[in-house]
Amino acid sequence: MGTVLLIDDEEKLRGLLSRIIKLEGYTVLEASNLKTALKLADKEVIDIVLCDVKLPDGSGVDFVSTLKSRYPFLEIILLTAYGNIADGVQAMKNGAFDYITKGDDNDRIIPLLTKALEKVQLQKRVIQLEQKVNKQYGFENILGTAPPIQDAILLARKVAPTEATVLLLGETGSGKEVFAQAIHTGSKRANNAFMALNCSAFSKELLESELFGHKAGAFTSANKDKRGLIEEAHQGTLFLDEIGEMPVELQAKLLRVLETGEFIKVGDTKSTKINVRIIAATNRNLEMEVKKGKFREDLFYRLNVFTITLPALRERKKDIPVLANHFLEVFSKKTNQHIEGMDKSFMDRLLAHEWKGNIRELKNVMERAVILSDGGMLTLINLPLELQTIQSKNISLSAFDLASVEKLHIQRILNHTNGNKTETARLLNIGLTTLYRKIEEYNIT
């Protein structure tokens, strides 16, 4: 149950109410004046305040404002011996949960406490969920201490509380959507929708319908009205990934949204007003696209209000162990495996790789390694062949003799099949006798 702070200068009445409330399972704290009550509120975790209106050092009606300003999720029920409408109205304006008359409404006290506690607990659950969302999608979710990523995070934190349009630049897989989500979570729009759309995933016609929506009958398969993502994101944030792939014709419609806050659905004749923040991302050089005539110059300048460039993973290699350990933990839980960690040879190859697919590529490599693991430590044989055979960026594949590559590959497949030599021979597309000969030749255990 919750904790109730009971404030009343009549000691006998306070004691009686305290015993009644305690019998319902509540913890009760007592105060005879507002000064003592405020000290208790600052010291203890209180859910509900049951307060007399007239006290030696002030008015309970005014005290509601004081408490609510400090503890917005605390609920306050006022008690008065002489109820009047003006006080009741002001109490509710100040944030009181209810205002009742002593004696006449005694039977309402316990039910009111129950309802007030339900509201408090609901508010606490909402806060917990918000904290969980912030942890999952906020800036705390962006891993890395290398200066390039920290610089990008600093810029994103600064722009998040504003209404500015943001353009995220960076290679594929560098975390642009993660940044967009964090900017949304750190904004005043955090409690509203975050909608994401990959502009390269649709044809022009489908992209227009997905983005702006359509009216019934706008085209053959349009059987009913459809809200587009831009409308779904009203009061929230719309993330447009791969904006450089958007057809020029649709760029004009997006420009209108940015300039006027209005758009026209496919097949409609009137404008729809919208309040949405746009975050766009691309791996293209939009200035070059403008020169080629593939991207509107006016739209580029509207999007380029605040630009953040995300570093490639090869530019922040000191973060690879942190990211790899994070993905190891995630996929170990997902596959219900206990994996002790990664050995030095495994980590050395991760650090040596160029990671053209960036964080997304590292994530895929770690998921695959966990799936192929038999427990214990992740080793070279859990990596894809191209990572197994490159020690550093200065050593090419030709520096390894074919026998070494073949030995590693056979060992990896044997691991995958849990030592089943018949299955291994089948996967390698060689005879079982050949496999046994190579196992003996390479001294594979």
C-alpha positions as CSV (number, residue, x, y, z in Angstrom):
1,M,0.0,0.0,0.0
2,G,1.0,3.7,-0.2
3,T,2.1,6.3,2.3
4,V,-0.3,9.0,3.5
5,L,0.7,12.2,5.2
6,L,-2.1,13.4,7.5
7,I,-2.1,17.1,8.4
8,D,-4.5,18.4,11.0
9,D,-4.0,20.5,14.2
10,E,-6.8,18.7,16.0
11,E,-4.8,15.9,17.7
12,K,-7.8,13.7,18.6
13,L,-9.2,13.8,15.1
14,R,-5.8,13.2,13.6
15,G,-5.2,10.2,15.8
16,L,-8.6,8.7,14.9
17,L,-8.2,9.2,11.2
18,S,-4.6,7.8,11.4
19,R,-5.9,4.5,13.1
20,I,-8.7,4.1,10.5
21,I,-6.3,4.6,7.5
22,K,-3.7,2.3,9.0
23,L,-6.3,-0.5,9.3
24,E,-6.6,-0.2,5.5
25,G,-2.9,-1.1,5.1
26,Y,-1.5,2.4,4.6
27,T,1.6,3.8,6.2
28,V,0.6,7.0,7.9
29,L,2.8,10.0,8.8
30,E,1.3,12.9,10.9
31,A,1.9,16.6,11.1
32,S,0.1,19.3,13.1
33,N,1.1,22.2,10.8
34,L,2.3,23.0,7.3
35,K,6.0,23.6,8.3
36,T,6.3,20.1,9.8
37,A,4.4,18.6,6.9
38,L,6.7,20.2,4.3
39,K,9.8,18.8,6.1
40,L,8.2,15.3,6.1
41,A,7.4,15.7,2.4
42,D,11.0,16.6,1.6
43,K,12.3,13.7,3.7
44,E,9.9,10.8,3.0
45,V,8.4,9.3,-0.1
46,I,4.7,10.2,0.2
47,D,1.9,9.2,-2.1
48,I,-1.2,11.0,-0.7
49,V,-1.6,14.0,1.5
50,L,-4.8,14.4,3.6
51,C,-4.8,18.0,4.7
52,D,-7.1,20.3,6.8
53,V,-7.9,23.6,5.1
54,K,-7.4,25.8,8.1
55,L,-4.1,25.3,10.0
56,P,-2.1,27.5,12.5
57,D,0.5,28.5,10.0
58,G,-1.5,28.8,6.7
59,S,-4.1,27.6,4.3
60,G,-4.3,24.1,3.1
61,V,-5.7,25.4,-0.2
62,D,-2.5,27.5,-0.8
63,F,-0.4,24.6,0.4
64,V,-1.7,22.5,-2.5
65,S,0.2,24.7,-5.0
66,T,3.4,24.5,-2.9
67,L,3.3,20.7,-2.8
68,K,2.3,20.3,-6.4
69,S,5.2,22.5,-7.6
70,R,7.7,20.3,-5.8
71,Y,6.0,16.9,-6.2
72,P,3.7,17.0,-9.2
73,F,2.7,13.3,-8.9
74,L,1.7,13.5,-5.3
75,E,-2.1,13.6,-4.7
76,I,-3.8,15.9,-2.1
77,I,-7.2,15.6,-0.5
78,L,-8.4,18.6,1.4
79,L,-10.6,18.4,4.6
80,T,-12.6,21.3,5.9
81,A,-15.0,21.8,8.8
82,Y,-16.8,24.5,6.9
83,G,-16.9,23.9,3.2
84,N,-17.5,26.7,0.8
85,I,-17.7,26.6,-3.0
86,A,-15.0,29.3,-3.6
87,D,-12.4,27.3,-1.6
88,G,-13.4,24.1,-3.3
89,V,-13.0,25.6,-6.7
90,Q,-9.6,27.2,-5.9
91,A,-8.4,23.9,-4.4
92,M,-9.1,22.0,-7.5
93,K,-7.5,24.7,-9.7
94,N,-4.4,24.4,-7.5
95,G,-4.3,20.7,-8.2
96,A,-6.1,19.0,-5.3
97,F,-7.5,15.5,-6.0
98,D,-10.7,16.3,-4.0
99,Y,-12.2,18.6,-1.4
100,I,-14.5,17.2,1.2
101,T,-16.3,18.3,4.4
102,K,-15.4,16.7,7.8
103,G,-18.2,14.7,9.3
104,D,-20.5,14.8,6.3
105,D,-18.1,13.0,4.0
106,N,-16.2,10.7,6.4
107,D,-17.4,7.6,4.5
108,R,-15.7,9.0,1.4
109,I,-12.2,9.2,2.8
110,I,-11.1,5.5,2.3
111,P,-12.6,5.2,-1.2
112,L,-11.0,8.5,-2.1
113,L,-7.6,7.3,-0.8
114,T,-8.0,4.2,-3.0
115,K,-8.7,6.2,-6.1
116,A,-5.9,8.7,-5.4
117,L,-3.4,5.8,-4.8
118,E,-4.5,4.2,-8.1
119,K,-3.7,7.5,-9.9
120,V,-0.3,7.8,-8.2
121,Q,0.6,4.2,-9.1
122,L,-0.5,4.8,-12.7
123,Q,1.7,7.9,-12.9
124,K,4.6,6.0,-11.5
125,R,4.2,3.3,-14.1
126,V,4.1,5.9,-16.8
127,I,7.3,7.4,-15.5
128,Q,9.0,4.0,-15.4
129,L,7.9,3.3,-19.0
130,E,9.2,6.7,-20.1
131,Q,12.5,6.0,-18.3
132,K,12.7,2.6,-20.1
133,V,11.9,4.2,-23.4
134,N,14.6,6.9,-22.8
135,K,17.1,4.2,-21.9
136,Q,16.2,2.2,-25.0
137,Y,15.9,5.1,-27.5
138,G,17.6,8.0,-25.8
139,F,21.2,9.2,-26.2
140,E,22.2,6.7,-23.4
141,N,21.6,4.0,-26.0
142,I,24.3,5.3,-28.3
143,L,27.5,3.5,-27.4
144,G,31.0,4.8,-27.9
145,T,33.5,7.1,-26.3
146,A,35.7,7.9,-29.4
147,P,35.9,11.7,-30.1
148,P,34.0,11.6,-33.5
149,I,30.9,9.9,-32.1
150,Q,31.0,12.0,-28.9
151,D,31.1,15.2,-31.1
152,A,28.1,13.9,-33.0
153,I,26.2,13.1,-29.7
154,L,27.0,16.6,-28.4
155,L,25.5,18.2,-31.5
156,A,22.4,16.0,-31.4
157,R,21.8,16.7,-27.7
158,K,21.9,20.5,-28.4
159,V,19.5,20.4,-31.3
160,A,17.1,17.8,-29.8
161,P,15.0,20.3,-27.6
162,T,14.6,22.7,-30.5
163,E,12.2,22.5,-33.5
164,A,15.0,22.7,-36.1
165,T,15.0,20.3,-39.1
166,V,18.0,18.0,-38.8
167,L,20.0,16.4,-41.7
168,L,22.0,13.3,-40.7
169,L,24.9,12.4,-43.0
170,G,26.8,9.2,-42.8
171,E,27.5,5.8,-44.5
172,T,25.0,3.0,-44.5
173,G,24.8,1.3,-41.2
174,S,26.5,4.1,-39.2
175,G,23.4,4.6,-36.9
176,K,21.4,7.4,-38.5
177,E,18.0,6.0,-37.4
178,V,19.3,5.5,-33.8
179,F,20.4,9.2,-33.7
180,A,17.0,10.3,-35.2
181,Q,15.2,8.3,-32.5
182,A,17.4,9.8,-29.8
183,I,16.8,13.4,-31.0
184,H,13.0,12.7,-30.9
185,T,13.2,11.2,-27.4
186,G,15.2,14.3,-26.3
187,S,12.6,16.7,-27.7
188,K,9.4,18.2,-26.5
189,R,7.6,15.9,-29.0
190,A,8.9,12.7,-27.2
191,N,5.4,11.7,-26.0
192,N,4.1,11.8,-29.6
193,A,4.7,9.6,-32.6
194,F,8.1,8.9,-34.1
195,M,7.5,7.6,-37.7
196,A,10.3,6.4,-40.0
197,L,10.2,5.9,-43.7
198,N,13.0,4.6,-46.0
199,C,12.6,6.6,-49.2
200,S,14.6,4.0,-51.3
201,A,12.2,1.2,-50.4
202,F,9.2,2.3,-52.6
203,S,8.4,3.3,-56.2
204,K,7.4,6.9,-56.7
205,E,3.7,6.2,-56.6
206,L,3.9,4.0,-53.5
207,L,6.2,6.4,-51.8
208,E,3.8,9.3,-52.4
209,S,0.9,7.3,-51.0
210,E,2.9,6.1,-48.0
211,L,4.2,9.6,-47.2
212,F,1.1,11.8,-47.9
213,G,-1.8,9.3,-47.9
214,H,-4.6,9.2,-50.4
215,K,-8.3,9.6,-50.8
216,A,-10.6,6.7,-51.7
217,G,-10.8,6.3,-55.5
218,A,-7.5,8.1,-56.1
219,F,-6.3,5.1,-58.0
220,T,-7.5,1.6,-58.8
221,S,-6.7,-0.1,-55.5
222,A,-7.5,2.9,-53.3
223,N,-10.7,1.4,-51.8
224,K,-10.7,3.8,-48.7
225,D,-9.0,6.9,-47.4
226,K,-5.5,6.3,-46.0
227,R,-3.5,8.5,-43.7
228,G,0.1,8.9,-44.7
229,L,3.0,8.7,-42.3
230,I,3.4,12.5,-42.4
231,E,-0.1,12.7,-40.9
232,E,0.5,9.9,-38.5
233,A,3.5,11.9,-37.2
234,H,1.3,15.0,-36.4
235,Q,2.8,16.7,-33.3
236,G,5.6,14.2,-33.4
237,T,8.7,13.5,-35.6
238,L,9.0,12.1,-39.1
239,F,12.3,10.4,-40.0
240,L,13.0,10.2,-43.8
241,D,15.9,7.9,-44.4
242,E,17.7,7.9,-47.7
243,I,16.2,11.2,-48.6
244,G,18.6,11.4,-51.5
245,E,16.5,8.7,-53.2
246,M,13.3,10.6,-53.2
247,P,12.0,11.4,-56.7
248,V,12.2,15.1,-57.6
249,E,8.4,15.4,-58.1
250,L,7.8,14.4,-54.5
251,Q,10.6,16.7,-53.2
252,A,8.3,19.7,-54.2
253,K,5.5,18.3,-52.0
254,L,7.9,17.8,-49.1
255,L,9.2,21.4,-49.5
256,R,5.7,22.7,-49.2
257,V,5.3,20.8,-45.9
258,L,8.5,22.4,-44.6
259,E,7.5,25.9,-45.7
260,T,3.8,26.0,-45.0
261,G,2.9,23.1,-42.7
262,E,0.4,21.8,-45.3
263,F,0.2,19.0,-47.9
264,I,-2.3,17.5,-50.3
265,K,-3.2,13.8,-50.2
266,V,-3.2,11.9,-53.4
267,G,-6.6,12.4,-55.0
268,D,-7.6,15.2,-52.7
269,T,-8.5,18.8,-53.6
270,K,-7.8,20.5,-50.3
271,S,-4.8,20.9,-48.1
272,T,-4.3,19.2,-44.8
273,K,-2.5,21.2,-42.1
274,I,0.2,19.4,-40.2
275,N,2.6,20.0,-37.3
276,V,5.6,17.7,-37.7
277,R,9.3,17.8,-37.2
278,I,11.4,16.4,-40.1
279,I,14.7,14.6,-39.5
280,A,16.2,13.4,-42.8
281,A,19.2,11.2,-43.5
282,T,21.3,10.2,-46.5
283,N,24.6,8.5,-47.4
284,R,24.8,10.6,-50.6
285,N,26.5,14.0,-51.2
286,L,23.4,16.1,-51.6
287,E,25.4,19.1,-52.9
288,M,26.6,16.9,-55.7
289,E,23.1,15.6,-56.3
290,V,21.9,19.3,-56.6
291,K,24.5,20.0,-59.2
292,K,23.4,16.9,-61.2
293,G,19.8,18.1,-61.0
294,K,18.7,15.0,-59.0
295,F,17.9,17.0,-55.8
296,R,16.1,20.3,-55.4
297,E,18.4,23.1,-54.3
298,D,15.6,24.8,-52.3
299,L,14.8,21.6,-50.5
300,F,18.4,21.0,-49.7
301,Y,18.7,24.3,-48.0
302,R,15.5,23.7,-46.0
303,L,16.8,20.4,-44.8
304,N,20.3,21.6,-44.2
305,V,19.3,23.7,-41.2
306,F,21.3,21.6,-38.8
307,T,23.7,18.9,-40.1
308,I,25.3,16.2,-38.1
309,T,27.8,13.9,-39.7
310,L,28.1,10.4,-38.2
311,P,31.5,8.8,-38.3
312,A,32.1,5.5,-40.0
313,L,33.0,2.6,-37.7
314,R,36.6,2.5,-39.1
315,E,37.0,6.1,-37.8
316,R,36.2,5.1,-34.3
317,K,37.8,1.7,-33.9
318,K,38.3,2.1,-30.1
319,D,34.5,1.6,-29.8
320,I,34.5,-1.8,-31.6
321,P,35.1,-3.8,-28.3
322,V,32.3,-1.9,-26.6
323,L,29.9,-2.5,-29.4
324,A,30.9,-6.1,-29.9
325,N,30.4,-6.9,-26.2
326,H,27.0,-5.2,-26.3
327,F,25.9,-7.3,-29.3
328,L,27.4,-10.4,-27.6
329,E,25.2,-9.8,-24.6
330,V,22.1,-9.1,-26.7
331,F,22.4,-12.2,-28.8
332,S,23.5,-14.5,-26.0
333,K,20.3,-13.7,-24.2
334,K,18.3,-14.0,-27.4
335,T,19.7,-17.5,-28.1
336,N,19.8,-18.5,-24.4
337,Q,23.5,-19.2,-24.5
338,H,26.2,-18.6,-21.9
339,I,29.3,-17.3,-23.8
340,E,32.3,-16.2,-21.7
341,G,33.5,-13.6,-24.2
342,M,35.8,-13.2,-27.2
343,D,39.4,-14.4,-27.4
344,K,42.3,-12.1,-28.5
345,S,42.4,-13.5,-32.0
346,F,38.7,-12.9,-32.5
347,M,38.9,-9.3,-31.3
348,D,42.1,-8.6,-33.3
349,R,40.2,-9.6,-36.5
350,L,37.3,-7.3,-35.5
351,L,39.7,-4.4,-35.0
352,A,41.5,-5.1,-38.3
353,H,38.4,-5.3,-40.5
354,E,37.4,-2.2,-42.5
355,W,33.6,-2.5,-41.7
356,K,32.2,-1.0,-44.9
357,G,28.8,-1.9,-43.5
358,N,29.6,-0.1,-40.3
359,I,27.7,-0.9,-37.0
360,R,25.0,-2.9,-38.9
361,E,27.7,-5.2,-40.4
362,L,29.3,-5.7,-36.9
363,K,25.9,-6.5,-35.5
364,N,25.3,-9.2,-38.2
365,V,28.8,-10.7,-37.7
366,M,28.3,-10.9,-33.9
367,E,24.8,-12.5,-34.3
368,R,26.3,-15.1,-36.7
369,A,29.2,-15.8,-34.3
370,V,26.9,-16.4,-31.4
371,I,24.7,-18.7,-33.4
372,L,27.7,-20.8,-34.5
373,S,29.2,-20.8,-31.0
374,D,29.3,-24.0,-28.9
375,G,29.7,-21.9,-25.7
376,G,32.9,-20.8,-24.0
377,M,34.8,-18.1,-25.9
378,L,34.2,-16.8,-29.4
379,T,37.2,-17.7,-31.5
380,L,38.4,-17.2,-35.1
381,I,36.3,-20.1,-36.4
382,N,33.1,-18.3,-35.4
383,L,33.9,-15.5,-37.8
384,P,33.0,-15.4,-41.5
385,L,35.9,-16.7,-43.7
386,E,36.8,-13.2,-45.0
387,L,37.4,-12.0,-41.5
388,Q,39.3,-15.2,-40.5
389,T,41.9,-14.7,-43.2
390,I,42.8,-11.0,-42.7
391,Q,45.0,-10.1,-39.8
392,S,45.3,-6.4,-40.4
393,K,44.6,-3.8,-43.1
394,N,48.2,-4.1,-44.2
395,I,48.1,-7.8,-44.8
396,S,46.2,-9.0,-47.8
397,L,44.6,-12.4,-48.4
398,S,47.5,-13.4,-50.7
399,A,49.8,-13.3,-47.6
400,F,48.2,-16.5,-46.4
401,D,48.9,-19.8,-48.1
402,L,45.9,-21.8,-49.4
403,A,46.5,-24.6,-46.9
404,S,46.0,-22.3,-43.9
405,V,42.7,-20.9,-45.4
406,E,41.5,-24.5,-46.1
407,K,42.3,-25.6,-42.6
408,L,40.5,-22.8,-41.0
409,H,37.4,-23.3,-43.3
410,I,37.3,-27.1,-42.5
411,Q,37.6,-26.4,-38.8
412,R,34.8,-23.8,-39.0
413,I,32.4,-26.2,-40.7
414,L,33.2,-29.0,-38.3
415,N,32.4,-26.6,-35.5
416,H,29.1,-25.7,-37.2
417,T,28.1,-29.4,-37.5
418,N,29.2,-30.3,-33.9
419,G,31.9,-32.6,-35.3
420,N,29.6,-34.5,-37.7
421,K,32.1,-35.5,-40.4
422,T,29.5,-36.9,-42.8
423,E,27.5,-33.6,-42.7
424,T,30.8,-31.6,-42.9
425,A,31.8,-33.5,-46.0
426,R,28.4,-32.8,-47.6
427,L,28.6,-29.1,-46.8
428,L,32.1,-28.9,-48.2
429,N,31.1,-30.9,-51.3
430,I,33.9,-33.3,-50.9
431,G,34.1,-37.1,-50.2
432,L,34.2,-38.4,-46.6
433,T,37.5,-40.1,-47.3
434,T,39.0,-36.8,-48.6
435,L,37.7,-35.0,-45.4
436,Y,39.4,-37.6,-43.2
437,R,42.7,-37.3,-45.1
438,K,42.6,-33.5,-44.7
439,I,41.8,-33.7,-41.0
440,E,44.9,-35.9,-40.6
441,E,47.0,-33.7,-42.9
442,Y,46.1,-30.5,-41.1
443,N,46.1,-32.1,-37.6
444,I,42.6,-30.8,-36.9
445,T,41.2,-32.0,-33.6
